[in-house]
Amino acid sequence: MSTKDLRMQEPLFNSAFFVLLIGEAIGIAYVLKYFDPDVQNRVILGLEKLNLMPYIFSVICLIALITLCVIYVLKVRKHNLANPTKKLKPFTAFTLNEFNDDDEFFSKVTNEATRKGYIFLTNAIGVLILLLVLQLPHIVYIVLGLSICIMQNLLYYTHMKKYYQ
């Protein structure tokens, strides 16, 4: 299996999705700040200039997210046409693509990588729960949660790449 195989690139696509979701969350959180009645009154009275940058940033992230989804679906379709016996599902909720078994070596490597990722995930979520004591703004927890997802996917990718170079 080469690094150009979609099964190797999938964690990178997942990480890109999560990065764009972080951007979207930050943009929306900043936009929602302007729905505070005190801020709206100051904006209406002209006491505070309305910043359009979060709106633009949010729209750009949304367009990039939709574009990435389309590219991913097209790549999955191309992969499925080229490999009719090893079809992938573009969006899965129950059967993850990391559990696909081609042969014993692929199965062993994906199991090791998945185990590493899930061990990291359980430890990171434990730390995130401990951080709840600090009572930080909600956006911080959203960004940290999505960052954990990014790190899990990158950990999976680096482990798989180590065996398939």
N, C-alpha and C positions, 0 to 999 in steps of 0.2 A: 504494500500500500504506500502510495506517495503522499507527500504533504498537499498535493493538488486534489486529492480525493475529498469529496464533500464531507465524508465522515470525520476527516481530520480538521476541516475548516469550520465545522459546525460550532465548536466552542468559541471560535473567534466571532462568528456571526452573533452568537448569544451575548458575548461581551459587548459587541457594538450596539446591540439592542439595549442593553442595560445602561451603557454610556449615554445613549440618546434619551432614555427614560429619565436619567438623572438630570440632563439638560432641560427636559420638558418639565420635570418636577420643580426645579429651581425657577424656571420662567413662570410657571403657574403660581408658585408660592409668592413670588415677587408681585405678580399681577394682582393676586388676591389681597395683597396689602392695601391696594387702592380701594377695596370695597369697604374698608373701615369707614363708618359714618363721619368721624372727625376729619379724616383725610379727604373724603369726598367734599365736605363743606369747604375746606381750605382750597381744594382744587377749583370748585365752582366760584369761589370768591376771588380766585386769581392769586391767592397767597402762596400757592405751591405749583410749580410747573409740572405738568404731567409728563412722565418719562415713558416714551414709546419703546425704548430698547427692550424691556422684558417681553412686550407683545411680539415684537419682531423676532426676538430670540426664540420664543415659544413656537411661533409659526414655522421658523426655519427648522427647529428640531422636529416638529410634527411632519413636515415635508420630507426631511431626511429619514425619519422613521418609516414612513410609507414607502419611500424609495427603496430602503433597505429590505423591507418586507417583500416587495415586488422582485428585487434581485434574488433574494433567497428562494422564493417560490420558483422562479425561473431556473435557478441552479438545481433545485431538487427535481424539477421536471426533466431537465437535461440528464441528470444522474440516473433517474428512473428509466428513461428511454435507453440509455447506454447500458444499464445493468438491470435487466428485467427480473433477475432472480434475487437481487439485493436492493429492493425498493425501499426508499425512505419516505416517511410521512413529513410534510412540511411543518405542521404544528401538531405536537403530540402532548396530551395531558397525562396519559396513563402508561403508554409504552414508549420509554425514552430510547432515542437512537443509540445511546451509549451502551445499551444492552444487546445490540445486534451481534449475533455470533456468526462469523464466517468460518473460522477454523479454531483449533485449540489455542494457538498463540495469540490470535486477535482477542479471543475470549479472555485469556489470562491477563493480557495487558489492559484491556478495558476494565476488567474487574479490579485490578490494582489501582488504576487511575480513578475509578469511581469511588473506591474505598478511601483513597487519599482525599478526594474532594469532599466526601461526606463527613469524614473525620474533621477536616477543616471547618466545614459548615456547622457542625454541632458545637465545636469550641468557639467559633466566632459568634454564633447566636447567643451562647452563654455570656460572652463578654458584652455583647450588645444589651442583653437584659440587665447586666450589672450597671451599664451606663445609663439606664433609665432612672437611676437614683439622682443623677445630676439635673434632671428636668430641663433639658435643652429644648430649643424650638423643634417642632415636629419635623421640619424639613431636614434637620441634621440626622434624625433617625431614618428617614426615608433614604437619604444619600448613603448613610452607613450600611443600611440593609442591601441596597442595590450594589454597593461597592463589594460587599461580601459575595454577592452572586457573581460579580465580575472576577473576583479573585478565585472563586471555585472553578469557574470555567477556564481561566488561564492556568490554574494548577493542573486540571485535567489535560489541557492541550500540551503543556510542557512535558508531562509524563508520557503522553502518547508520542510526541515528536521525538523524544529520546530513543524510542524503540524503532521508529520508522524513518530514520534519516539515511 
